[in-house]
Amino acid sequence: MELNLVTIIGAGTMGRGIAQWFAQCGVSVELTDANAEALEQGLSLVHKSWKKLEQKGKFSSSEISTFENNLKTVSLNDLSTSSDLVIEAIIENLEIKHKVFSDLDKRMDAKTILASNTSSIPITDLATPLSKQRKERFLGLHFFNPATIMKLVEVIKGNDTDQKLCDDLEAWFSEKGKKPAQCKDSPGFIVNRVARNFYGEALRIAENREFSEIDHVLKEVGGFRMGPFELMDLIGIDINYDVTCSVWEAFQKNERFAPHKIQKEMVDKNHLGRKTGQGFYGHE
């Protein structure tokens, strides 16, 4: 499989991270977003990240220059229709995603693979508005934050996805240093389904706001690199809450997947973690 041009829709944390990783792999990347300001900011943040990596000696100045040339921003109306792969990385909203994929199905070449970075919505449900031929070239590619560092990519086959496509992409990601895992198409897939209990039980324990103690125990005794509250601050408490709600709804509101009132309180206060400067911990 060859991926020469990849389009990423959504310049938020995940979208720009995925775009950065592909650019570092020598792939030409188009990054787009419905919000022009968010798109400009996303590109700026990627460039800042590369500058820091250069200063740390991770990459040479010539390598950084190549990466920057690999990554371009475009408007939604000016996407290349010949892209080999388009990855959607926008809000976890089924209706909005349906509109995006329906439009892409009509605009893109027949060869183009369409994928979603959804963390919780079943791929078969996302494929509903697509043509029969496109459904065979539609799948889930779920990256983890930060996409440039985290090795795992969940490769999710929908009911109509061509199995060879999944196999080829698994091989491609492996060659590029990722650790892909093919997953069953179910709400939350593997990691986010398991993680609901990692976060949920910690939140139920933390009625007295003992966030640091819980994080400390899970790191020192459990061997986790980050505790649940540190990780929610990194991911974004709003994003974590949305995923929890999505998985909970998908499992007919099974109590073990239920969102916690602490999450809702934090979202209502706009205490979303690192990106707002305040979450379960303060961040400068």
N, C-alpha and C positions, 0 to 999 in steps of 0.2 A: 504494500500500500504506500502511495505517495500523497503527502499533504503539503502542497506548495503554497496554497493561500487559504487562510482560516479567518473567518469573520466571527467576532465576539459582539453580541448584542447586550449592552448593559455595562456601564463604566464604573459601577460601584466596587466595593471591596473585592468581591469574587471575580467579577468580569475583568477588571484591570489586572488582577493577579494572574488569571488564566492567560490573558493577552501577553503579559510580560513573560511568562514561562514559555509560550510558543515562540515568541520573538527570540528568546535566548537559545531556543533549539534550532535556530536558523530558518524558521518558517516566516513567510510574509504574512502579516496580520493586519486586518482592518478592525478597528475598535469603533463602535458606534453607540449612541444613546439618544433617546428622545429628547433629553434635556441637554442643550448645547453647553450650558455652564458646567454641568456635571461631567460632560465629555472632556472639556478643556481641563478641568480640575483632575480628572482621572489620568490623563496623559502627563500632566505636571507631576503627579505623585509617583508615577512609574519612573519618570526621568530622575526624580529626587532619590528614589530607591536605587537606581543604577549608579548615581553619583556616590552614594554612601558605600555601595559595594566596591566601587573603584577605589575609594579612599581606604577601604579595609584591605585592599589587595586581592579581592576575590576575582576581579576581572581587570584586564588592561584597558587603557583608554581606547585602543583600536577596537577591542571587542565591544566596548560600550557604544562606540560609534556605529558598529555594525548592527547592534541590537536596535538602536534608535532608528536606523534606516529601515529595519524590518517592520517597525510598528508605525502605522498611519491611522489617523482618525478620519472618519467620513460621516456624512449625515445619513440618516435612515433612507432617504430617497436616492442616495448615490452609491449604495452598496454594489459591489461587483456581483453580477449574476452568475459568474463562473467559479465562485468560491468552491473549494473542495469540501469544506466543512463549515457549518454555521452552528455556533453554540450560543444558546439563549441563557443569559444569566441575569434575569430581572426579578421583580417581586413575585413572591409565591402566591399568585392569584390565577386560578384556572382560566377564568374568562379572558383576562388580559393575555395570557400565554396563548390561548386558542386564537386570538386575533392576530398575534404575531406570526404564529406558525401557518395559519391560513394564508396570510399575505406572502410569506416566504415560499410556500408551496407553489404559488402561482408565478412568482418572479424568478425563482432560481432554476438553473439548468437541471435536467433530469439526473445528472450524475451527482449533484450536491447532496451531501449527507446533512441531515438536520438533527440536532441534538439539544437536549435540555440539561442544564446544571441543577435542576430541581433537587432539593434535599428531601422531599417528602411526598410529592404527588406522583401516583403511578403513571408510568410511561404510556400504557395503553389508553388511559384516560386523556392524556395530553395529545395523543395521536388522532382523536376523534374527528377533527375537521380536515384531516389530510386525505389526499387521494390514495387509492389502493397502492399505486406504484411507489408513492413517497413513503407510505407507512413501512415499506420494506427497508427503507434507508433512513429510518428515524429511530433514535434510541436515547437512553440517558447516559450522560457522562458527568458524574458527580465528583467534582474536585473538592478539596478541603483547604481551609484557610490556615496559613498563607499558601497559596497554590504553588508558589515558586519553591517552597521548602517541603511541604507535606507530600509524601511519596504516593499515597493511596489515591487511586481513581476508581470509583465504582462504575462498571460498565453494565448498564441495565437493558435487557432485551424486552421489548414489548411483545404482545401477542403476535404481531405481524412482522417484527424485525427479522431481517435475514441473519441467520446464525453466523454465516461466514463473515458478515460485516463486523459483528461483535468480536469474532476471533481475530480478524485482521487488525482491528483497532487495539485489541489487547496486546498483540505482538508489537504494534507500532509504539505504544506507550512503554512497553518493556524495554525496547531498544533505546528509548530516550531517557531511561533511568527511573521511570515511574514504577509503581507496584500495583498494576491493575487487578481488579477482582470482579469477575462476572457475578451479577446478583439476580436473584429472583425479583420480578416486578411486583412489589408489595409496598404499602405505605411506609416510608422511612428507609426502605431497602435494608441494609445490614447495620451500618454505623448509627444512623439517626434513630433507628428503632431501639437498638440496645442503649443508646445514649439517653433516651427519655428517662430511663430509671436512674442513670448516673446523676442527671440533673434533678429529677423529680424527688428521689429519696433524700438528696442533700437539702433541697428546699423544705421538705417536710420536717427534717431534723432541725432546720435552722429557724424555728419559730422565735427563738431568742436572739436571732441575728449573730450567731457564732460562726460567721463566714470564714474567718481566718483559721479558726481551730479545725474546722472540717477540711479545708484545703490542706492544712498542715498534716493532718492524719493521713489523708489519702495519698499525699506525696511521700511522706516519710515511711508509712507502713504499707500502703498499697502499691507504691512504686510508680504512680502516675507522674508525668512531667509537670502537669498543671492540675490544680484542684478544680472542681466544678464551677466555683464562683469566679475564679481567675479566668477560666475558659469562656464562661458566658460574657465576661467583660471584654475579652478579646474578640469573640464572634460578633457581639452586639446583642444586648438583652432583648431588643425588639425582634431581631431575626430569630433568636432562640425561641422566643415566645410564639412567634408565628408558626414555626415548624412544629412546636408542641401542640398548638391548636389544630394544625392540619392533620397530624398523625392521630390525635384524639378523635377528631371528627371521622376520619377514615375507618377507625376501629369502633364505630358506633358509640363513641363516648365511654369506652371502657375506662374504669376508674384508674387503672394503673398507668394510663397515659395522660391523665388529666393535668391541665396547666395549673400552676399554683398562684394564689393571690399575691404573693410577694413579687412574682414576675410582672403581673398586671400593674401593681402599684409603681414599680420602677419605670415601666413604659409610660404610664400616665404622668409621671414626674419628668419625663425625658432624661432620666438617668439610665443611659443606654450602654455605659461602659467606656472604653477608651476613646471612642469617637466623639463623645460629648464631654469627656473630662471627669465624669462621675458615674459610677456604677455601684457595684458592691464595694468597690474601693475607689479612692480618689486617684485621678490621673492628671499629671501636668501636661 
